[in-house]
């Protein structure tokens, strides 16, 4: 069941002087692949609101529950069908968000991971090889093992511990070789809604707590999450710019998966005992888990001329300080499930489309 939000997160309150920047840059229409994922889903709706009639999204044909204006069921490795789509819409930009991030499924079925995470992008690259098409591709922080102290920069060598991470490295190398003019964003955990209510980091954790079920998260897998609102704006920036190369796109606050679950638990007002924690090596060998894969996004900030992301969570008092932090309900006296939408899905009171 999808999460019920007390607002429409895709209705944009644009300033009166807003200009359609991608139209001016000649980057319309846009194809968004992977709209079943959190980043693709949020970016698709954000761009569609700003550029109505100019944004098409594709999702796997098996994912028939995901419907809506501009959403087409098409497997991205189906090159003939993809070519027909390009011929029909004459895309000038592609936001590539596709792939399977299901760690265990990728470990147990490497052929599927190769097909979905690599071969599909190979087909896309072939189609746009001779075309004037802007390409922005999203990769992941899990191209690193996290065996050190994190704070990775773009020049650090990759060393993924999962099949998923290895296929993402392959795709990065493919794009950098075939389309050196493209922008590659390595993202971390996008904090936004998902179409089915359990595909995102927040809503999966919340779905466990809401049903009174325990959730076990890791003390020592550390990420740099971002609000999807902020990520949408940075994606639009890169679609409209000519920046090329690899960029880290992690937020400024480093949080373990356990800390993220603490925040969801406290803000939602759920029973604190439902949250359990362990170190990642205690969880078993499949799938293997990365450690501190926090990323340094200074390069992206320099190129954009501004800090790329606001901190998640935006309120500093919602950053856990110890393993029992979420037991202290005085931190947020009016905690309730709807507070998750208000404080964790959206930047409170902030306009971030600049």
Buried (B, 14 or more C-beta within 10 A) or exposed (E): EEBEBEEEBBEBEEEEEEEEBBBEBEBBBBBBBBBBBBBBBBBBBBBBBBBEEBBBBBBBEEBEEBEEEBBBBBBBBBBEBBEEBBEEBEBBBBBBBBBBBBBEBBBEBEEBBBBBBBBBBBBBBEBBEEEEBBBBBBBBBBBBBBEEEBBBEBEBEBBBBBBBBBBBBBBBEBBBEBBEEBBBBBBBBBBBBBBBBBBBBBBBBBBBBBEEEEBBBBBBBBBBBBBBBBBBBBBBBBBBBEBBEBBBBBBBBBBBBBBBBBBBBBBBBBEBEBBEBEEBEEBEEEBBBBBBBBBBBBBBBEBBEEBBBBBBBBBEEBBBEEBEBBBEEEBBEEBEBBBBBBBBBBBEEEEBBE
